[in-house]
């Protein structure tokens, strides 16, 4: 299921629309594994985008490899989204330096 969601994200990014501001990868270390699911998903996503010529310009990527629960992961995602919103808010130094693109 995770791979299908990543493939769909890459497919959607290929469409001529404004890209999302933030893409999040969550998932800790599953039983029997030594690498977090989020790290594997992020790596596969980046390789898929590169191989298909999908630009990630203007897209911030957040990888959470520490959460132990869905609620903890969602808290990290919300914090990351709020930080991004603050950086891109008109009138901030970061927005001025990047043209509002973070």
HELIX and SHEET records of a PDB file:
HELIX    1   1 UNK A    2  UNK A   13  1                                  12    
HELIX    2   2 UNK A   37  UNK A   51  1                                  15    
HELIX    3   3 UNK A   70  UNK A   88  1                                  19    
HELIX    4   4 UNK A   93  UNK A   98  1                                   6    
SHEET    1   A 2 UNK A  22  UNK A  26  0                                        
SHEET    2   A 2 UNK A  60  UNK A  64  1                                        
END                                                                             
